[in-house]
Amino acid sequence: MAHTVRIWDLPTRLFHWGLVLAIPGLVVTANIGGNAMAWHFRLGYCVLALLMFRLVWGFVGGRWSRFAAFACSPTGLLRYLRNGGTAQDSVGHSPLGALSVLALLGVLLAQVGTGLFSDDEIAFSGPLTRWVSSAVVEQATRYHADIGQYLLLGLIGLHVAAILFYVLFRQQTLVRPMIGGDKLLPVTAPPARDDALTRAAACAVLAVCAAASWWVSALGAP
């Protein structure tokens, strides 16, 4: 018997799709350069706010959005890689999926963080460049423009490939639950809290994170 369970709360879903919209915009504006860099910075500050929100939500959000739900022992990971794991592994993020999400968050944080210290030596520089040495700016710029960019794109490519693998070989869609929030599971599982109070709390957290991002952006003002 299948069970329909709310796994992804609305704030987590909106965070996910916010990144889906923002990251291509960041890539496009970075490659266009010129005046498009103004939008590159605006999108970067939006992503900074989203990432700060997700870090907080990883401790206070819905059950399956919390980082505690990502925990998996090495034995559990090996079991999942060998035979697909147990039914419980399909409730939230799978062990491999959890590692993928953590890697993406880490690389995104590094990419946005180094962007704050980067300088294109033409017309645009990150708001924190004035607070560090030229050597730090040079290293941050090199990572942001080269290593970090391609590392992030590679992880995104693996993420998309994993989604296609699940659809084609396991007959599971990972996209639909991230849209509606519910998963059809072969086992019972406690649902994530996703009510008006939860969403109001998420709005408050996001407002604080947006204000913090705006404050960081203002540090570069003369």
Secondary structure as UniProt FT lines:
FT   STRAND          3..6
FT   HELIX           10..32
FT   TURN            34..35
FT   HELIX           36..60
FT   HELIX           63..65
FT   HELIX           67..70
FT   HELIX           74..83
FT   HELIX           87..90
FT   HELIX           95..115
FT   TURN            116..117
FT   TURN            127..128
FT   HELIX           129..131
FT   HELIX           134..142
FT   HELIX           143..147
FT   HELIX           148..169
FT   HELIX           175..180
FT   STRAND          182..185
FT   HELIX           196..218
FT   TURN            219..220
//
